[in-house]
């Protein structure tokens, strides 16, 4: 059984009481934190999750709402007995994460060298395997130049289960090959094609609930979770769900912070 804990489901400017998008693969071993924005640590504490239980972190890209919790997390590692930690992400994302961490906490230079950093290509597909049969595969998402974003597929080989995740991305049909047959696709829906038809979301490097649903259908995913919505849609989830349902006939969920999904 794989359990996902949504630590945050919001965008860069979440609504009151909501955190930046991040989730924890909680029951599989090793524990894997996906993205680590400014609100991730308080969400972990609120859920009663010990930071020391995190063994792996995957960073999709270098935007602050996805990496700025990392320096605080690493500071905790500095103040305790060394715990094995692996951080995975695109080459420039990891470079930015290291630089930011040591700028705000110069003493983290001591910790940086005890971490296993696994840089992945940002211009083509890549993969790496973690212990106990967890395999990560990535492809570049669709985002403006200068901020490479990696789309992610996690395969839990012992369970025969797969999970896909698109963080910030415009419509990206090429990701269907990466996500083919995934049990769950977690996909950003920063915009709504129904509520804001005049907006070109690709200009901002983002997509709509419709884009997410089309990708889920194209890839043959079984379930779709919409996250990273703009705060102005907080009371319009019914509209975004209907927008997605017009394209995808599988199960559609819109998780809130603190929700869990079982795969």
DOZA-303303 format. One record per residue (C-alpha): residue number from 1; x, y, z. Coordinates in steps of 0.05 Angstrom, whole numbers, plus 5000, padded with zeros to 4 digits. Example, Ala and Ser with C-alpha at 12.3 -4.5 7.8 and 13.67 -1.06 7.14 Angstrom:
2
seq=1, u=5246, v=4910, w=5156
seq=2, u=5273, v=4979, w=5143
// end
This chain:
263
seq=1, u=5000, v=5000, w=5000
seq=2, u=5025, v=5069, w=4981
seq=3, u=5000, v=5129, w=5020
seq=4, u=5008, v=5200, w=4996
seq=5, u=5002, v=5258, w=5044
seq=6, u=4988, v=5325, w=5012
seq=7, u=5028, v=5375, w=5054
seq=8, u=5005, v=5432, w=5010
seq=9, u=4962, v=5440, w=4948
seq=10, u=4967, v=5514, w=4932
seq=11, u=5004, v=5557, w=4883
seq=12, u=5060, v=5607, w=4897
seq=13, u=5008, v=5652, w=4930
seq=14, u=4963, v=5603, w=4966
seq=15, u=4899, v=5624, w=5000
seq=16, u=4897, v=5634, w=5075
seq=17, u=4908, v=5568, w=5112
seq=18, u=4936, v=5534, w=5050
seq=19, u=5008, v=5515, w=5035
seq=20, u=5051, v=5510, w=4973
seq=21, u=5045, v=5446, w=4933
seq=22, u=5086, v=5389, w=4963
seq=23, u=5070, v=5317, w=4981
seq=24, u=5101, v=5260, w=5019
seq=25, u=5103, v=5187, w=4999
seq=26, u=5092, v=5164, w=5070
seq=27, u=5086, v=5088, w=5073
seq=28, u=5133, v=5065, w=5020
seq=29, u=5205, v=5059, w=5040
seq=30, u=5246, v=5101, w=5030
seq=31, u=5204, v=5161, w=5049
seq=32, u=5203, v=5211, w=4993
seq=33, u=5185, v=5285, w=4997
seq=34, u=5166, v=5316, w=4930
seq=35, u=5181, v=5390, w=4929
seq=36, u=5198, v=5431, w=4991
seq=37, u=5169, v=5501, w=4990
seq=38, u=5166, v=5551, w=5048
seq=39, u=5106, v=5518, w=5081
seq=40, u=5129, v=5445, w=5076
seq=41, u=5162, v=5441, w=5145
seq=42, u=5103, v=5470, w=5183
seq=43, u=5058, v=5422, w=5146
seq=44, u=5103, v=5364, w=5166
seq=45, u=5100, v=5386, w=5238
seq=46, u=5025, v=5395, w=5235
seq=47, u=5018, v=5324, w=5210
seq=48, u=5063, v=5296, w=5264
seq=49, u=5116, v=5275, w=5214
seq=50, u=5188, v=5276, w=5239
seq=51, u=5234, v=5312, w=5191
seq=52, u=5287, v=5260, w=5205
seq=53, u=5242, v=5207, w=5174
seq=54, u=5252, v=5238, w=5105
seq=55, u=5304, v=5200, w=5067
seq=56, u=5296, v=5227, w=4996
seq=57, u=5273, v=5294, w=4968
seq=58, u=5255, v=5306, w=4895
seq=59, u=5255, v=5379, w=4871
seq=60, u=5218, v=5392, w=4806
seq=61, u=5248, v=5461, w=4793
seq=62, u=5280, v=5520, w=4827
seq=63, u=5221, v=5567, w=4839
seq=64, u=5217, v=5590, w=4911
seq=65, u=5150, v=5559, w=4925
seq=66, u=5182, v=5491, w=4909
seq=67, u=5251, v=5496, w=4943
seq=68, u=5253, v=5551, w=4996
seq=69, u=5236, v=5503, w=5053
seq=70, u=5299, v=5464, w=5039
seq=71, u=5349, v=5509, w=5077
seq=72, u=5307, v=5503, w=5141
seq=73, u=5303, v=5428, w=5133
seq=74, u=5378, v=5423, w=5123
seq=75, u=5389, v=5466, w=5184
seq=76, u=5352, v=5414, w=5225
seq=77, u=5400, v=5361, w=5198
seq=78, u=5458, v=5405, w=5221
seq=79, u=5431, v=5408, w=5291
seq=80, u=5422, v=5333, w=5299
seq=81, u=5459, v=5269, w=5287
seq=82, u=5474, v=5261, w=5212
seq=83, u=5418, v=5225, w=5176
seq=84, u=5427, v=5197, w=5106
seq=85, u=5392, v=5243, w=5057
seq=86, u=5388, v=5242, w=4981
seq=87, u=5364, v=5301, w=4940
seq=88, u=5345, v=5290, w=4868
seq=89, u=5328, v=5341, w=4814
seq=90, u=5350, v=5376, w=4751
seq=91, u=5422, v=5400, w=4747
seq=92, u=5406, v=5474, w=4752
seq=93, u=5353, v=5462, w=4805
seq=94, u=5402, v=5428, w=4851
seq=95, u=5454, v=5481, w=4838
seq=96, u=5404, v=5535, w=4858
seq=97, u=5382, v=5496, w=4920
seq=98, u=5453, v=5489, w=4944
seq=99, u=5469, v=5562, w=4931
seq=100, u=5407, v=5588, w=4966
seq=101, u=5418, v=5542, w=5026
seq=102, u=5489, v=5565, w=5038
seq=103, u=5473, v=5638, w=5025
seq=104, u=5420, v=5641, w=5080
seq=105, u=5457, v=5593, w=5126
seq=106, u=5532, v=5593, w=5111
seq=107, u=5542, v=5539, w=5164
seq=108, u=5505, v=5491, w=5118
seq=109, u=5569, v=5482, w=5079
seq=110, u=5584, v=5428, w=5130
seq=111, u=5519, v=5391, w=5115
seq=112, u=5520, v=5399, w=5039
seq=113, u=5579, v=5350, w=5033
seq=114, u=5543, v=5296, w=5073
seq=115, u=5483, v=5296, w=5026
seq=116, u=5478, v=5252, w=4965
seq=117, u=5459, v=5298, w=4907
seq=118, u=5432, v=5264, w=4844
seq=119, u=5430, v=5313, w=4786
seq=120, u=5386, v=5294, w=4727
seq=121, u=5388, v=5318, w=4655
seq=122, u=5340, v=5376, w=4642
seq=123, u=5337, v=5371, w=4566
seq=124, u=5319, v=5298, w=4558
seq=125, u=5291, v=5238, w=4595
seq=126, u=5328, v=5211, w=4656
seq=127, u=5317, v=5160, w=4710
seq=128, u=5346, v=5136, w=4776
seq=129, u=5329, v=5080, w=4824
seq=130, u=5321, v=5087, w=4899
seq=131, u=5325, v=5030, w=4949
seq=132, u=5270, v=4980, w=4957
seq=133, u=5245, v=4982, w=4886
seq=134, u=5225, v=5055, w=4877
seq=135, u=5244, v=5080, w=4807
seq=136, u=5241, v=5153, w=4785
seq=137, u=5235, v=5173, w=4712
seq=138, u=5233, v=5245, w=4687
seq=139, u=5221, v=5286, w=4624
seq=140, u=5225, v=5361, w=4614
seq=141, u=5157, v=5395, w=4623
seq=142, u=5134, v=5456, w=4583
seq=143, u=5159, v=5519, w=4615
seq=144, u=5190, v=5585, w=4591
seq=145, u=5266, v=5584, w=4581
seq=146, u=5308, v=5595, w=4642
seq=147, u=5270, v=5552, w=4691
seq=148, u=5275, v=5478, w=4672
seq=149, u=5219, v=5437, w=4703
seq=150, u=5221, v=5361, w=4708
seq=151, u=5157, v=5321, w=4703
seq=152, u=5161, v=5258, w=4746
seq=153, u=5138, v=5186, w=4744
seq=154, u=5149, v=5142, w=4805
seq=155, u=5143, v=5067, w=4797
seq=156, u=5135, v=5025, w=4860
seq=157, u=5159, v=4960, w=4832
seq=158, u=5142, v=4918, w=4892
seq=159, u=5069, v=4939, w=4887
seq=160, u=5061, v=4946, w=4812
seq=161, u=5037, v=5017, w=4823
seq=162, u=5057, v=5081, w=4787
seq=163, u=5047, v=5154, w=4805
seq=164, u=5057, v=5214, w=4758
seq=165, u=5067, v=5287, w=4776
seq=166, u=5067, v=5351, w=4735
seq=167, u=5087, v=5412, w=4774
seq=168, u=5089, v=5479, w=4737
seq=169, u=5077, v=5465, w=4663
seq=170, u=5038, v=5491, w=4604
seq=171, u=4998, v=5440, w=4564
seq=172, u=5048, v=5384, w=4550
seq=173, u=5019, v=5326, w=4509
seq=174, u=5090, v=5298, w=4500
seq=175, u=5087, v=5277, w=4574
seq=176, u=5035, v=5224, w=4557
seq=177, u=5089, v=5173, w=4542
seq=178, u=5120, v=5184, w=4611
seq=179, u=5053, v=5179, w=4646
seq=180, u=5024, v=5121, w=4606
seq=181, u=4976, v=5079, w=4648
seq=182, u=4994, v=5113, w=4714
seq=183, u=4949, v=5096, w=4772
seq=184, u=4948, v=5170, w=4793
seq=185, u=4967, v=5234, w=4757
seq=186, u=4977, v=5294, w=4803
seq=187, u=4975, v=5355, w=4757
seq=188, u=4975, v=5429, w=4766
seq=189, u=4912, v=5469, w=4747
seq=190, u=4936, v=5539, w=4760
seq=191, u=4885, v=5567, w=4712
seq=192, u=4814, v=5550, w=4689
seq=193, u=4796, v=5550, w=4616
seq=194, u=4723, v=5561, w=4636
seq=195, u=4731, v=5616, w=4688
seq=196, u=4788, v=5653, w=4653
seq=197, u=4781, v=5639, w=4579
seq=198, u=4816, v=5704, w=4561
seq=199, u=4881, v=5683, w=4595
seq=200, u=4936, v=5647, w=4558
seq=201, u=4964, v=5603, w=4614
seq=202, u=5024, v=5581, w=4572
seq=203, u=5049, v=5653, w=4576
seq=204, u=5058, v=5641, w=4650
seq=205, u=5085, v=5571, w=4643
seq=206, u=5022, v=5540, w=4671
seq=207, u=4961, v=5501, w=4648
seq=208, u=4887, v=5492, w=4661
seq=209, u=4844, v=5438, w=4691
seq=210, u=4825, v=5422, w=4619
seq=211, u=4898, v=5413, w=4600
seq=212, u=4910, v=5366, w=4659
seq=213, u=4849, v=5324, w=4641
seq=214, u=4868, v=5319, w=4568
seq=215, u=4936, v=5293, w=4588
seq=216, u=4905, v=5243, w=4636
seq=217, u=4860, v=5217, w=4580
seq=218, u=4916, v=5216, w=4529
seq=219, u=4961, v=5177, w=4577
seq=220, u=4906, v=5129, w=4599
seq=221, u=4915, v=5148, w=4673
seq=222, u=4866, v=5118, w=4722
seq=223, u=4856, v=5177, w=4769
seq=224, u=4871, v=5252, w=4766
seq=225, u=4886, v=5298, w=4824
seq=226, u=4884, v=5373, w=4810
seq=227, u=4931, v=5416, w=4852
seq=228, u=4969, v=5483, w=4849
seq=229, u=4904, v=5522, w=4835
seq=230, u=4903, v=5598, w=4839
seq=231, u=4874, v=5622, w=4906
seq=232, u=4816, v=5657, w=4870
seq=233, u=4787, v=5588, w=4852
seq=234, u=4781, v=5566, w=4924
seq=235, u=4705, v=5567, w=4922
seq=236, u=4699, v=5544, w=4850
seq=237, u=4725, v=5473, w=4854
seq=238, u=4660, v=5448, w=4825
seq=239, u=4674, v=5487, w=4761
seq=240, u=4745, v=5461, w=4754
seq=241, u=4723, v=5390, w=4768
seq=242, u=4669, v=5396, w=4714
seq=243, u=4720, v=5427, w=4666
seq=244, u=4765, v=5366, w=4676
seq=245, u=4708, v=5317, w=4673
seq=246, u=4690, v=5341, w=4603
seq=247, u=4757, v=5313, w=4580
seq=248, u=4771, v=5255, w=4627
seq=249, u=4722, v=5202, w=4649
seq=250, u=4764, v=5173, w=4705
seq=251, u=4761, v=5192, w=4778
seq=252, u=4778, v=5266, w=4791
seq=253, u=4797, v=5291, w=4860
seq=254, u=4817, v=5360, w=4885
seq=255, u=4856, v=5347, w=4949
seq=256, u=4862, v=5396, w=5006
seq=257, u=4923, v=5405, w=5050
seq=258, u=4929, v=5347, w=5098
seq=259, u=4889, v=5298, w=5054
seq=260, u=4916, v=5229, w=5040
seq=261, u=4907, v=5185, w=4979
seq=262, u=4918, v=5110, w=4981
seq=263, u=4944, v=5074, w=4920
// end
